[in-house]
Amino acid sequence: MKPSEAVKMTKALYKGISSWETEKDDPIRKLSKDKKKEIEECYGETRPSGVTTIINKLKIDKDDVFFDLGCGGGKVVTQFYFQTPAKSCNGVEYSTTRYKNAHFIKALVLSGKTKLPNKSLNFFNESFLDTDLSKGTIFYIANTLFSQKLNKKIWDKIYKNKNLKAIIALHGMPDTCDKSKVIDEKYFSVPCTWTNSCCYIYYFK
């Protein structure tokens, strides 16, 4: 699907759906109040044009498995589903409120004419530190408000993946991470809902 069509489709699906507010019993509220927190409840999204910029800097094929760690309402995952040939696009979200939004969109996509052949769209309501990420080849992390400790945990978890191709992050990964397998690194600006953010891509293979 052409980028403009993918963006249009994603925007249409999410019209009237907001992931900024969370329900009173949402577990992420408790997490954000924890004095030992490693993640803030504050929410923001990479704008569709920024997602397209990221996609254009990647060589994505039909064998790729994409993961968005902390996917919120799932907009980035959904745009990747429409705009790239990746066979599997996945989002992991701890917030029950935002997961419900993502799951609702998934149901719309897979039950209508927007469903694409030979591709899967999945969302998981859990901590990405507990999710099986071993089959992932491309990872996106909007980690602006993640602690350095959490960033390193994420890196260590996915760094050993056999077919790892790229890690995309909105904040540079800690110097304490083992980057000996990284063959190239790029950083550039992408528009987000709060302002422009510096985006980093670490390439493997």
C-alpha positions in Angstrom: 0.0 0.0 0.0 1.3 3.5 -0.8 2.4 5.6 2.2 -0.4 8.2 1.6 -3.0 5.4 1.5 -1.6 3.8 4.6 -1.7 7.0 6.5 -5.2 7.8 5.3 -6.4 4.3 6.3 -4.8 4.5 9.7 -6.3 8.0 10.4 -9.7 6.9 9.4 -9.7 3.8 11.7 -8.6 5.9 14.7 -11.0 8.8 14.1 -12.7 9.6 17.4 -10.4 7.2 19.4 -8.1 8.7 22.0 -5.5 6.9 24.1 -4.5 10.0 26.2 -6.9 9.3 29.1 -6.7 6.1 31.1 -9.4 4.3 33.1 -9.3 4.6 36.9 -8.4 1.0 37.4 -5.7 1.0 34.7 -2.6 -0.7 36.1 -0.3 1.9 34.5 -1.6 4.5 36.9 -0.2 2.4 39.8 3.0 1.9 38.0 3.5 5.7 37.4 3.0 6.3 41.2 5.6 3.8 42.2 8.6 5.5 43.7 10.8 2.9 41.9 9.1 3.5 38.5 11.1 3.1 35.4 8.5 4.5 33.1 6.2 7.6 33.2 2.5 7.5 32.5 2.8 10.6 30.2 1.6 9.8 26.7 2.4 10.9 23.2 2.5 9.6 19.7 4.8 9.7 16.7 3.0 11.4 13.9 2.2 9.4 10.7 4.7 11.5 8.7 7.4 10.5 11.2 6.5 6.9 11.0 6.8 7.1 7.2 10.2 8.7 7.6 11.3 5.8 9.8 9.9 3.2 7.4 11.8 4.8 4.5 15.1 4.3 6.4 14.5 0.5 6.8 14.7 -2.4 4.3 11.6 -4.3 5.3 10.6 -7.5 3.6 7.9 -10.1 3.8 9.9 -12.2 6.4 10.2 -9.3 8.9 8.4 -9.4 12.3 7.8 -5.9 13.7 7.3 -5.1 17.4 6.3 -1.8 19.0 7.2 -1.9 22.7 4.8 0.3 24.6 2.5 0.7 21.6 -0.2 2.8 23.2 -3.3 2.7 21.1 -1.4 0.9 18.3 -1.2 3.6 15.6 2.4 2.9 14.7 1.8 -0.9 14.5 -1.3 -0.3 12.3 0.6 2.0 10.0 3.4 -0.6 9.7 0.8 -3.2 8.9 -0.6 -1.2 6.0 2.6 0.4 4.7 5.2 -2.3 4.9 5.5 -5.9 3.6 6.3 -7.2 7.1 4.5 -10.5 7.7 3.7 -9.8 11.3 3.1 -6.4 13.1 2.9 -6.5 16.8 2.3 -4.1 19.7 2.9 -4.7 23.4 1.1 -2.4 25.8 0.8 -2.5 29.6 -2.1 0.0 29.9 -5.4 -1.9 29.7 -7.1 1.3 28.4 -4.8 1.7 25.5 -4.7 -2.0 24.8 -8.5 -2.0 24.5 -8.2 0.7 21.8 -5.6 -1.2 19.9 -7.6 -4.4 20.1 -10.7 -2.7 18.9 -8.8 -1.4 15.8 -7.4 -4.9 15.2 -10.9 -6.3 15.2 -12.0 -3.6 12.7 -9.0 -4.3 10.4 -9.3 -8.1 10.4 -13.1 -8.2 10.0 -13.3 -5.8 7.0 -12.0 -5.0 3.6 -8.8 -3.5 5.1 -7.5 -7.0 6.1 -4.3 -7.8 4.1 -3.4 -11.3 2.9 -0.5 -13.2 4.4 0.0 -10.7 7.2 -0.9 -10.7 10.9 -1.7 -7.8 13.3 -1.4 -8.5 17.0 -1.6 -6.7 20.3 -0.5 -8.0 23.7 -1.7 -6.6 27.1 1.4 -7.2 29.2 4.8 -5.9 30.1 7.2 -6.2 27.1 9.8 -7.6 29.5 7.6 -10.6 29.9 6.6 -11.0 26.2 8.3 -13.5 23.9 10.1 -11.2 21.5 12.5 -13.8 20.1 11.1 -13.8 16.6 11.2 -10.0 16.2 13.5 -8.6 13.6 12.6 -4.9 13.8 11.7 -3.1 17.1 10.3 0.4 17.7 10.6 1.9 21.2 9.2 5.4 22.0 11.5 5.4 25.0 11.8 9.1 25.7 10.6 8.7 29.3 12.1 5.3 30.0 14.8 5.0 32.6 18.3 4.1 31.4 18.0 0.9 33.4 14.8 -0.1 31.6 16.4 0.8 28.2 19.3 -1.5 28.9 16.9 -4.3 30.0 15.0 -3.9 26.7 18.3 -3.9 24.7 19.6 -7.0 26.4 16.3 -8.8 25.9 16.2 -8.3 22.1 19.9 -8.0 21.3 20.4 -11.7 21.1 17.6 -12.3 18.6 18.9 -14.5 15.7 17.5 -12.4 12.9 17.6 -8.9 14.4 17.8 -6.2 11.7 17.0 -2.9 13.5 16.2 -1.2 16.8 14.4 2.2 16.5 14.3 4.4 19.6 13.3 7.9 20.3 16.1 8.2 22.9 19.7 6.9 22.4 20.3 3.6 24.1 22.7 3.6 27.0 26.5 3.4 26.5 26.5 0.4 28.8 24.6 -1.7 26.1 26.7 -4.2 24.1 26.7 -2.7 20.6 29.4 -4.8 19.0 26.9 -6.3 16.5 25.6 -2.9 15.4 26.9 -2.3 11.8 25.5 1.2 11.4 23.7 3.9 13.3 21.6 6.9 12.2 19.7 9.6 14.0 17.3 12.2 12.6 14.3 14.2 13.6 10.7 13.0 13.5 7.5 14.9 14.3 5.7 13.7 17.4 2.6 15.0 19.2 4.7 16.9 21.8 7.4 18.3 19.5 10.0 16.9 17.1 12.0 14.1 18.6 15.4 12.8 17.7 15.0 9.2 16.4 17.9 6.7 16.5 18.1 3.6 14.3 20.7 0.9 15.2 21.2 -1.5 12.2 22.3 -5.1 12.5 23.5 -7.6 9.9 
